[in-house]
């Protein structure tokens, strides 16, 4: 009787472990998707920032060139 109960208990523990493992896999997959989404958004942010910096650089250079053209030459 005790042996039968122990076998049943071991099987129950195995089922619980497998169930928890399955839940953990689902959570890990959800975290992977969230991380990929976040990384993609950050890459877009960085591209936008780099584009803005490039535009600012062009405007700054144009301003310097304009000042140089309009300044009296020695």
PDB file of N, CA, C and O in Angstrom:
ATOM      1  N   UNK A   1       0.824  -1.196   0.000  1.00  0.00           N
ATOM      2  CA  UNK A   1       0.000   0.000   0.000  1.00  0.00           C
ATOM      3  C   UNK A   1       0.871   1.264   0.000  1.00  0.00           C
ATOM      4  O   UNK A   1       0.641   2.183  -0.785  1.00  0.00           O
ATOM      5  N   UNK A   2       1.857   1.298   0.875  1.00  0.00           N
ATOM      6  CA  UNK A   2       2.747   2.461   0.941  1.00  0.00           C
ATOM      7  C   UNK A   2       3.531   2.588  -0.357  1.00  0.00           C
ATOM      8  O   UNK A   2       3.716   3.693  -0.869  1.00  0.00           O
ATOM      9  N   UNK A   3       3.991   1.464  -0.889  1.00  0.00           N
ATOM     10  CA  UNK A   3       4.743   1.467  -2.138  1.00  0.00           C
ATOM     11  C   UNK A   3       3.883   2.018  -3.288  1.00  0.00           C
ATOM     12  O   UNK A   3       4.371   2.785  -4.118  1.00  0.00           O
ATOM     13  N   UNK A   4       2.639   1.635  -3.328  1.00  0.00           N
ATOM     14  CA  UNK A   4       1.706   2.110  -4.352  1.00  0.00           C
ATOM     15  C   UNK A   4       1.492   3.618  -4.202  1.00  0.00           C
ATOM     16  O   UNK A   4       1.460   4.345  -5.195  1.00  0.00           O
ATOM     17  N   UNK A   5       1.349   4.074  -2.990  1.00  0.00           N
ATOM     18  CA  UNK A   5       1.156   5.505  -2.723  1.00  0.00           C
ATOM     19  C   UNK A   5       2.401   6.285  -3.150  1.00  0.00           C
ATOM     20  O   UNK A   5       2.287   7.356  -3.746  1.00  0.00           O
ATOM     21  N   UNK A   6       3.589   5.752  -2.847  1.00  0.00           N
ATOM     22  CA  UNK A   6       4.827   6.431  -3.230  1.00  0.00           C
ATOM     23  C   UNK A   6       4.964   6.507  -4.751  1.00  0.00           C
ATOM     24  O   UNK A   6       5.373   7.535  -5.292  1.00  0.00           O
ATOM     25  N   UNK A   7       4.625   5.435  -5.426  1.00  0.00           N
ATOM     26  CA  UNK A   7       4.662   5.451  -6.896  1.00  0.00           C
ATOM     27  C   UNK A   7       3.711   6.501  -7.449  1.00  0.00           C
ATOM     28  O   UNK A   7       4.053   7.245  -8.369  1.00  0.00           O
ATOM     29  N   UNK A   8       2.528   6.552  -6.885  1.00  0.00           N
ATOM     30  CA  UNK A   8       1.542   7.543  -7.317  1.00  0.00           C
ATOM     31  C   UNK A   8       2.062   8.965  -7.062  1.00  0.00           C
ATOM     32  O   UNK A   8       1.893   9.854  -7.897  1.00  0.00           O
ATOM     33  N   UNK A   9       2.689   9.166  -5.909  1.00  0.00           N
ATOM     34  CA  UNK A   9       3.228  10.472  -5.541  1.00  0.00           C
ATOM     35  C   UNK A   9       4.366  10.877  -6.478  1.00  0.00           C
ATOM     36  O   UNK A   9       4.448  12.038  -6.878  1.00  0.00           O
ATOM     37  N   UNK A  10       5.231   9.948  -6.828  1.00  0.00           N
ATOM     38  CA  UNK A  10       6.332  10.221  -7.747  1.00  0.00           C
ATOM     39  C   UNK A  10       5.774  10.597  -9.121  1.00  0.00           C
ATOM     40  O   UNK A  10       6.252  11.543  -9.748  1.00  0.00           O
ATOM     41  N   UNK A  11       4.769   9.862  -9.587  1.00  0.00           N
ATOM     42  CA  UNK A  11       4.163  10.185 -10.877  1.00  0.00           C
ATOM     43  C   UNK A  11       3.514  11.563 -10.842  1.00  0.00           C
ATOM     44  O   UNK A  11       3.599  12.321 -11.809  1.00  0.00           O
ATOM     45  N   UNK A  12       2.872  11.881  -9.739  1.00  0.00           N
ATOM     46  CA  UNK A  12       2.254  13.198  -9.590  1.00  0.00           C
ATOM     47  C   UNK A  12       3.311  14.286  -9.625  1.00  0.00           C
ATOM     48  O   UNK A  12       3.115  15.316 -10.269  1.00  0.00           O
ATOM     49  N   UNK A  13       4.420  14.075  -8.947  1.00  0.00           N
ATOM     50  CA  UNK A  13       5.513  15.052  -8.959  1.00  0.00           C
ATOM     51  C   UNK A  13       6.077  15.221 -10.363  1.00  0.00           C
ATOM     52  O   UNK A  13       6.389  16.335 -10.782  1.00  0.00           O
ATOM     53  N   UNK A  14       6.206  14.108 -11.092  1.00  0.00           N
ATOM     54  CA  UNK A  14       6.688  14.178 -12.472  1.00  0.00           C
ATOM     55  C   UNK A  14       5.743  15.018 -13.333  1.00  0.00           C
ATOM     56  O   UNK A  14       6.186  15.849 -14.126  1.00  0.00           O
ATOM     57  N   UNK A  15       4.455  14.795 -13.168  1.00  0.00           N
ATOM     58  CA  UNK A  15       3.462  15.560 -13.926  1.00  0.00           C
ATOM     59  C   UNK A  15       3.562  17.046 -13.563  1.00  0.00           C
ATOM     60  O   UNK A  15       3.500  17.911 -14.437  1.00  0.00           O
ATOM     61  N   UNK A  16       3.717  17.332 -12.272  1.00  0.00           N
ATOM     62  CA  UNK A  16       3.830  18.728 -11.838  1.00  0.00           C
ATOM     63  C   UNK A  16       5.073  19.382 -12.432  1.00  0.00           C
ATOM     64  O   UNK A  16       5.018  20.526 -12.885  1.00  0.00           O
ATOM     65  N   UNK A  17       6.183  18.668 -12.432  1.00  0.00           N
ATOM     66  CA  UNK A  17       7.424  19.205 -12.990  1.00  0.00           C
ATOM     67  C   UNK A  17       7.261  19.449 -14.489  1.00  0.00           C
ATOM     68  O   UNK A  17       7.672  20.494 -14.995  1.00  0.00           O
ATOM     69  N   UNK A  18       6.673  18.507 -15.191  1.00  0.00           N
ATOM     70  CA  UNK A  18       6.461  18.679 -16.628  1.00  0.00           C
ATOM     71  C   UNK A  18       5.524  19.850 -16.911  1.00  0.00           C
ATOM     72  O   UNK A  18       5.735  20.608 -17.859  1.00  0.00           O
ATOM     73  N   UNK A  19       4.498  19.992 -16.092  1.00  0.00           N
ATOM     74  CA  UNK A  19       3.560  21.106 -16.251  1.00  0.00           C
ATOM     75  C   UNK A  19       4.275  22.433 -16.028  1.00  0.00           C
ATOM     76  O   UNK A  19       4.101  23.374 -16.803  1.00  0.00           O
ATOM     77  N   UNK A  20       5.080  22.508 -14.972  1.00  0.00           N
ATOM     78  CA  UNK A  20       5.827  23.740 -14.684  1.00  0.00           C
ATOM     79  C   UNK A  20       6.839  24.024 -15.787  1.00  0.00           C
ATOM     80  O   UNK A  20       7.054  25.180 -16.151  1.00  0.00           O
ATOM     81  N   UNK A  21       7.462  22.977 -16.320  1.00  0.00           N
ATOM     82  CA  UNK A  21       8.408  23.150 -17.412  1.00  0.00           C
ATOM     83  C   UNK A  21       7.707  23.703 -18.649  1.00  0.00           C
ATOM     84  O   UNK A  21       8.245  24.575 -19.330  1.00  0.00           O
ATOM     85  N   UNK A  22       6.534  23.210 -18.936  1.00  0.00           N
ATOM     86  CA  UNK A  22       5.762  23.688 -20.076  1.00  0.00           C
ATOM     87  C   UNK A  22       5.396  25.162 -19.902  1.00  0.00           C
ATOM     88  O   UNK A  22       5.484  25.949 -20.845  1.00  0.00           O
ATOM     89  N   UNK A  23       4.991  25.520 -18.702  1.00  0.00           N
ATOM     90  CA  UNK A  23       4.671  26.928 -18.417  1.00  0.00           C
ATOM     91  C   UNK A  23       5.919  27.793 -18.573  1.00  0.00           C
ATOM     92  O   UNK A  23       5.858  28.888 -19.132  1.00  0.00           O
ATOM     93  N   UNK A  24       7.046  27.294 -18.077  1.00  0.00           N
ATOM     94  CA  UNK A  24       8.303  28.043 -18.188  1.00  0.00           C
ATOM     95  C   UNK A  24       8.708  28.239 -19.646  1.00  0.00           C
ATOM     96  O   UNK A  24       9.201  29.305 -20.015  1.00  0.00           O
ATOM     97  N   UNK A  25       8.506  27.229 -20.465  1.00  0.00           N
ATOM     98  CA  UNK A  25       8.805  27.362 -21.901  1.00  0.00           C
ATOM     99  C   UNK A  25       7.941  28.444 -22.532  1.00  0.00           C
ATOM    100  O   UNK A  25       8.427  29.259 -23.315  1.00  0.00           O
ATOM    101  N   UNK A  26       6.657  28.448 -22.187  1.00  0.00           N
ATOM    102  CA  UNK A  26       5.759  29.481 -22.721  1.00  0.00           C
ATOM    103  C   UNK A  26       6.204  30.871 -22.284  1.00  0.00           C
ATOM    104  O   UNK A  26       6.203  31.809 -23.082  1.00  0.00           O
ATOM    105  N   UNK A  27       6.582  30.999 -21.020  1.00  0.00           N
ATOM    106  CA  UNK A  27       7.046  32.296 -20.514  1.00  0.00           C
ATOM    107  C   UNK A  27       8.333  32.723 -21.207  1.00  0.00           C
ATOM    108  O   UNK A  27       8.501  33.894 -21.548  1.00  0.00           O
ATOM    109  N   UNK A  28       9.233  31.782 -21.412  1.00  0.00           N
ATOM    110  CA  UNK A  28      10.484  32.094 -22.103  1.00  0.00           C
ATOM    111  C   UNK A  28      10.221  32.550 -23.529  1.00  0.00           C
ATOM    112  O   UNK A  28      10.850  33.495 -24.006  1.00  0.00           O
ATOM    113  N   UNK A  29       9.305  31.891 -24.207  1.00  0.00           N
ATOM    114  CA  UNK A  29       8.973  32.272 -25.576  1.00  0.00           C
ATOM    115  C   UNK A  29       8.364  33.680 -25.608  1.00  0.00           C
ATOM    116  O   UNK A  29       8.682  34.479 -26.489  1.00  0.00           O
ATOM    117  N   UNK A  30       7.504  33.970 -24.659  1.00  0.00           N
ATOM    118  CA  UNK A  30       6.904  35.311 -24.586  1.00  0.00           C
ATOM    119  C   UNK A  30       7.975  36.364 -24.319  1.00  0.00           C
ATOM    120  O   UNK A  30       7.935  37.457 -24.885  1.00  0.00           O
ATOM    121  N   UNK A  31       8.925  36.033 -23.462  1.00  0.00           N
ATOM    122  CA  UNK A  31      10.020  36.973 -23.184  1.00  0.00           C
ATOM    123  C   UNK A  31      10.901  37.186 -24.417  1.00  0.00           C
ATOM    124  O   UNK A  31      11.352  38.303 -24.672  1.00  0.00           O
ATOM    125  N   UNK A  32      11.142  36.133 -25.169  1.00  0.00           N
ATOM    126  CA  UNK A  32      11.926  36.268 -26.403  1.00  0.00           C
ATOM    127  C   UNK A  32      11.234  37.211 -27.376  1.00  0.00           C
ATOM    128  O   UNK A  32      11.871  38.083 -27.967  1.00  0.00           O
ATOM    129  N   UNK A  33       9.930  37.033 -27.540  1.00  0.00           N
ATOM    130  CA  UNK A  33       9.174  37.884 -28.460  1.00  0.00           C
ATOM    131  C   UNK A  33       9.207  39.336 -27.981  1.00  0.00           C
ATOM    132  O   UNK A  33       9.400  40.254 -28.778  1.00  0.00           O
ATOM    133  N   UNK A  34       9.021  39.535 -26.686  1.00  0.00           N
ATOM    134  CA  UNK A  34       9.055  40.895 -26.134  1.00  0.00           C
ATOM    135  C   UNK A  34      10.431  41.521 -26.336  1.00  0.00           C
ATOM    136  O   UNK A  34      10.531  42.700 -26.676  1.00  0.00           O
ATOM    137  N   UNK A  35      11.481  40.750 -26.130  1.00  0.00           N
ATOM    138  CA  UNK A  35      12.835  41.259 -26.318  1.00  0.00           C
ATOM    139  C   UNK A  35      13.087  41.614 -27.776  1.00  0.00           C
ATOM    140  O   UNK A  35      13.660  42.663 -28.068  1.00  0.00           O
ATOM    141  N   UNK A  36      12.670  40.757 -28.684  1.00  0.00           N
ATOM    142  CA  UNK A  36      12.845  41.038 -30.115  1.00  0.00           C
ATOM    143  C   UNK A  36      12.097  42.297 -30.525  1.00  0.00           C
ATOM    144  O   UNK A  36      12.611  43.105 -31.297  1.00  0.00           O
ATOM    145  N   UNK A  37      10.888  42.463 -30.010  1.00  0.00           N
ATOM    146  CA  UNK A  37      10.099  43.658 -30.315  1.00  0.00           C
ATOM    147  C   UNK A  37      10.780  44.911 -29.778  1.00  0.00           C
ATOM    148  O   UNK A  37      10.847  45.934 -30.458  1.00  0.00           O
ATOM    149  N   UNK A  38      11.284  44.819 -28.555  1.00  0.00           N
ATOM    150  CA  UNK A  38      11.979  45.956 -27.940  1.00  0.00           C
ATOM    151  C   UNK A  38      13.248  46.298 -28.707  1.00  0.00           C
ATOM    152  O   UNK A  38      13.530  47.472 -28.946  1.00  0.00           O
ATOM    153  N   UNK A  39      14.011  45.287 -29.093  1.00  0.00           N
ATOM    154  CA  UNK A  39      15.233  45.534 -29.859  1.00  0.00           C
ATOM    155  C   UNK A  39      14.922  46.182 -31.204  1.00  0.00           C
ATOM    156  O   UNK A  39      15.624  47.101 -31.627  1.00  0.00           O
ATOM    157  N   UNK A  40      13.892  45.716 -31.868  1.00  0.00           N
ATOM    158  CA  UNK A  40      13.510  46.306 -33.156  1.00  0.00           C
ATOM    159  C   UNK A  40      13.122  47.772 -32.979  1.00  0.00           C
ATOM    160  O   UNK A  40      13.488  48.618 -33.795  1.00  0.00           O
ATOM    161  N   UNK A  41      12.382  48.068 -31.913  1.00  0.00           N
ATOM    162  CA  UNK A  41      11.975  49.456 -31.650  1.00  0.00           C
ATOM    163  C   UNK A  41      13.195  50.320 -31.357  1.00  0.00           C
ATOM    164  O   UNK A  41      13.276  51.458 -31.819  1.00  0.00           O
ATOM    165  N   UNK A  42      14.137  49.791 -30.597  1.00  0.00           N
ATOM    166  CA  UNK A  42      15.342  50.558 -30.270  1.00  0.00           C
ATOM    167  C   UNK A  42      16.196  50.775 -31.512  1.00  0.00           C
ATOM    168  O   UNK A  42      16.794  51.839 -31.676  1.00  0.00           O
ATOM    169  N   UNK A  43      16.257  49.773 -32.386  1.00  0.00           N
ATOM    170  CA  UNK A  43      17.002  49.948 -33.635  1.00  0.00           C
ATOM    171  C   UNK A  43      16.372  51.043 -34.481  1.00  0.00           C
ATOM    172  O   UNK A  43      17.080  51.842 -35.095  1.00  0.00           O
ATOM    173  N   UNK A  44      15.041  51.086 -34.517  1.00  0.00           N
ATOM    174  CA  UNK A  44      14.348  52.156 -35.232  1.00  0.00           C
ATOM    175  C   UNK A  44      14.655  53.514 -34.605  1.00  0.00           C
ATOM    176  O   UNK A  44      14.882  54.492 -35.319  1.00  0.00           O
ATOM    177  N   UNK A  45      14.661  53.577 -33.276  1.00  0.00           N
ATOM    178  CA  UNK A  45      14.989  54.821 -32.580  1.00  0.00           C
ATOM    179  C   UNK A  45      16.403  55.285 -32.924  1.00  0.00           C
ATOM    180  O   UNK A  45      16.635  56.470 -33.160  1.00  0.00           O
ATOM    181  N   UNK A  46      17.339  54.347 -32.951  1.00  0.00           N
ATOM    182  CA  UNK A  46      18.730  54.702 -33.247  1.00  0.00           C
ATOM    183  C   UNK A  46      18.856  55.187 -34.690  1.00  0.00           C
ATOM    184  O   UNK A  46      19.564  56.158 -34.957  1.00  0.00           O
ATOM    185  N   UNK A  47      18.173  54.515 -35.626  1.00  0.00           N
ATOM    186  CA  UNK A  47      18.201  54.961 -37.026  1.00  0.00           C
ATOM    187  C   UNK A  47      17.637  56.374 -37.151  1.00  0.00           C
ATOM    188  O   UNK A  47      18.204  57.209 -37.856  1.00  0.00           O
ATOM    189  N   UNK A  48      16.529  56.643 -36.471  1.00  0.00           N
ATOM    190  CA  UNK A  48      15.925  57.961 -36.518  1.00  0.00           C
ATOM    191  C   UNK A  48      16.878  59.006 -35.915  1.00  0.00           C
ATOM    192  O   UNK A  48      17.027  60.101 -36.457  1.00  0.00           O
ATOM    193  N   UNK A  49      17.514  58.660 -34.799  1.00  0.00           N
ATOM    194  CA  UNK A  49      18.458  59.565 -34.152  1.00  0.00           C
ATOM    195  C   UNK A  49      19.640  59.857 -35.088  1.00  0.00           C
ATOM    196  O   UNK A  49      20.076  61.002 -35.210  1.00  0.00           O
ATOM    197  N   UNK A  50      20.149  58.810 -35.746  1.00  0.00           N
ATOM    198  CA  UNK A  50      21.277  58.998 -36.664  1.00  0.00           C
ATOM    199  C   UNK A  50      20.864  59.876 -37.848  1.00  0.00           C
ATOM    200  O   UNK A  50      21.641  60.722 -38.292  1.00  0.00           O
ATOM    201  N   UNK A  51      19.651  59.682 -38.360  1.00  0.00           N
ATOM    202  CA  UNK A  51      19.157  60.522 -39.449  1.00  0.00           C
ATOM    203  C   UNK A  51      19.046  61.976 -39.004  1.00  0.00           C
ATOM    204  O   UNK A  51      19.416  62.887 -39.746  1.00  0.00           O
ATOM    205  N   UNK A  52      18.542  62.190 -37.806  1.00  0.00           N
ATOM    206  CA  UNK A  52      18.429  63.555 -37.275  1.00  0.00           C
ATOM    207  C   UNK A  52      19.806  64.187 -37.114  1.00  0.00           C
ATOM    208  O   UNK A  52      19.994  65.361 -37.432  1.00  0.00           O
ATOM    209  N   UNK A  53      20.755  63.419 -36.626  1.00  0.00           N
ATOM    210  CA  UNK A  53      22.114  63.939 -36.452  1.00  0.00           C
ATOM    211  C   UNK A  53      22.738  64.282 -37.808  1.00  0.00           C
ATOM    212  O   UNK A  53      23.434  65.290 -37.932  1.00  0.00           O
ATOM    213  N   UNK A  54      22.497  63.462 -38.807  1.00  0.00           N
ATOM    214  CA  UNK A  54      23.020  63.720 -40.153  1.00  0.00           C
ATOM    215  C   UNK A  54      22.417  65.003 -40.720  1.00  0.00           C
ATOM    216  O   UNK A  54      23.121  65.818 -41.316  1.00  0.00           O
ATOM    217  N   UNK A  55      21.116  65.175 -40.531  1.00  0.00           N
ATOM    218  CA  UNK A  55      20.468  66.408 -40.995  1.00  0.00           C
ATOM    219  C   UNK A  55      21.006  67.627 -40.256  1.00  0.00           C
ATOM    220  O   UNK A  55      21.260  68.664 -40.870  1.00  0.00           O
ATOM    221  N   UNK A  56      21.179  67.512 -38.954  1.00  0.00           N
ATOM    222  CA  UNK A  56      21.724  68.628 -38.168  1.00  0.00           C
ATOM    223  C   UNK A  56      23.135  68.961 -38.629  1.00  0.00           C
ATOM    224  O   UNK A  56      23.506  70.132 -38.713  1.00  0.00           O
ATOM    225  N   UNK A  57      23.911  67.945 -38.924  1.00  0.00           N
ATOM    226  CA  UNK A  57      25.278  68.146 -39.409  1.00  0.00           C
ATOM    227  C   UNK A  57      25.266  68.899 -40.737  1.00  0.00           C
ATOM    228  O   UNK A  57      26.053  69.825 -40.933  1.00  0.00           O
ATOM    229  N   UNK A  58      24.366  68.500 -41.659  1.00  0.00           N
ATOM    230  CA  UNK A  58      24.267  69.168 -42.960  1.00  0.00           C
ATOM    231  C   UNK A  58      23.902  70.640 -42.792  1.00  0.00           C
ATOM    232  O   UNK A  58      24.490  71.510 -43.433  1.00  0.00           O
ATOM    233  N   UNK A  59      22.927  70.910 -41.925  1.00  0.00           N
ATOM    234  CA  UNK A  59      22.498  72.299 -41.695  1.00  0.00           C
ATOM    235  C   UNK A  59      23.637  73.103 -41.079  1.00  0.00           C
ATOM    236  O   UNK A  59      23.864  74.252 -41.459  1.00  0.00           O
ATOM    237  N   UNK A  60      24.346  72.512 -40.142  1.00  0.00           N
ATOM    238  CA  UNK A  60      25.470  73.193 -39.493  1.00  0.00           C
ATOM    239  C   UNK A  60      26.555  73.514 -40.522  1.00  0.00           C
ATOM    240  O   UNK A  60      27.084  74.626 -40.541  1.00  0.00           O
ATOM    241  N   UNK A  61      26.886  72.544 -41.377  1.00  0.00           N
ATOM    242  CA  UNK A  61      27.909  72.761 -42.403  1.00  0.00           C
ATOM    243  C   UNK A  61      27.458  73.830 -43.398  1.00  0.00           C
ATOM    244  O   UNK A  61      28.258  74.670 -43.808  1.00  0.00           O
ATOM    245  N   UNK A  62      26.193  73.803 -43.783  1.00  0.00           N
ATOM    246  CA  UNK A  62      25.668  74.822 -44.691  1.00  0.00           C
ATOM    247  C   UNK A  62      25.772  76.200 -44.041  1.00  0.00           C
ATOM    248  O   UNK A  62      26.115  77.177 -44.706  1.00  0.00           O
ATOM    249  N   UNK A  63      25.478  76.279 -42.755  1.00  0.00           N
ATOM    250  CA  UNK A  63      25.591  77.554 -42.038  1.00  0.00           C
ATOM    251  C   UNK A  63      27.027  78.053 -42.013  1.00  0.00           C
ATOM    252  O   UNK A  63      27.278  79.240 -42.220  1.00  0.00           O
ATOM    253  N   UNK A  64      27.958  77.163 -41.762  1.00  0.00           N
ATOM    254  CA  UNK A  64      29.370  77.556 -41.750  1.00  0.00           C
ATOM    255  C   UNK A  64      29.794  78.038 -43.130  1.00  0.00           C
ATOM    256  O   UNK A  64      30.484  79.050 -43.253  1.00  0.00           O
ATOM    257  N   UNK A  65      29.381  77.312 -44.173  1.00  0.00           N
ATOM    258  CA  UNK A  65      29.734  77.710 -45.539  1.00  0.00           C
ATOM    259  C   UNK A  65      29.133  79.059 -45.890  1.00  0.00           C
ATOM    260  O   UNK A  65      29.777  79.875 -46.547  1.00  0.00           O
ATOM    261  N   UNK A  66      27.908  79.297 -45.459  1.00  0.00           N
ATOM    262  CA  UNK A  66      27.253  80.583 -45.715  1.00  0.00           C
ATOM    263  C   UNK A  66      27.998  81.713 -45.020  1.00  0.00           C
ATOM    264  O   UNK A  66      28.214  82.771 -45.611  1.00  0.00           O
ATOM    265  N   UNK A  67      28.388  81.496 -43.781  1.00  0.00           N
ATOM    266  CA  UNK A  67      29.142  82.517 -43.047  1.00  0.00           C
ATOM    267  C   UNK A  67      30.478  82.764 -43.728  1.00  0.00           C
ATOM    268  O   UNK A  67      30.910  83.911 -43.850  1.00  0.00           O
ATOM    269  N   UNK A  68      31.133  81.704 -44.172  1.00  0.00           N
ATOM    270  CA  UNK A  68      32.435  81.860 -44.831  1.00  0.00           C
ATOM    271  C   UNK A  68      32.285  82.621 -46.151  1.00  0.00           C
ATOM    272  O   UNK A  68      33.140  83.441 -46.487  1.00  0.00           O
ATOM    273  N   UNK A  69      31.220  82.362 -46.896  1.00  0.00           N
ATOM    274  CA  UNK A  69      31.025  83.061 -48.170  1.00  0.00           C
ATOM    275  C   UNK A  69      30.697  84.539 -47.948  1.00  0.00           C
ATOM    276  O   UNK A  69      31.087  85.393 -48.744  1.00  0.00           O
ATOM    277  N   UNK A  70      29.986  84.830 -46.875  1.00  0.00           N
ATOM    278  CA  UNK A  70      29.550  86.205 -46.636  1.00  0.00           C
ATOM    279  C   UNK A  70      30.541  87.022 -45.817  1.00  0.00           C
ATOM    280  O   UNK A  70      30.380  88.235 -45.684  1.00  0.00           O
ATOM    281  N   UNK A  71      31.544  86.386 -45.276  1.00  0.00           N
ATOM    282  CA  UNK A  71      32.509  87.139 -44.468  1.00  0.00           C
ATOM    283  C   UNK A  71      33.522  87.812 -45.389  1.00  0.00           C
ATOM    284  O   UNK A  71      33.878  87.267 -46.434  1.00  0.00           O
ATOM    285  N   UNK A  72      33.986  89.001 -44.997  1.00  0.00           N
ATOM    286  CA  UNK A  72      34.962  89.692 -45.842  1.00  0.00           C
ATOM    287  C   UNK A  72      36.276  88.902 -45.885  1.00  0.00           C
ATOM    288  O   UNK A  72      36.748  88.393 -44.869  1.00  0.00           O
ATOM    289  N   UNK A  73      36.837  88.817 -47.062  1.00  0.00           N
ATOM    290  CA  UNK A  73      38.084  88.094 -47.231  1.00  0.00           C
ATOM    291  C   UNK A  73      39.255  89.015 -46.936  1.00  0.00           C
ATOM    292  O   UNK A  73      39.236  90.187 -47.313  1.00  0.00           O
ATOM    293  N   UNK A  74      40.234  88.513 -46.290  1.00  0.00           N
ATOM    294  CA  UNK A  74      41.433  89.320 -45.964  1.00  0.00           C
ATOM    295  C   UNK A  74      42.359  89.412 -47.136  1.00  0.00           C
ATOM    296  O   UNK A  74      43.410  90.047 -47.044  1.00  0.00           O
TER     297      UNK A  74
END
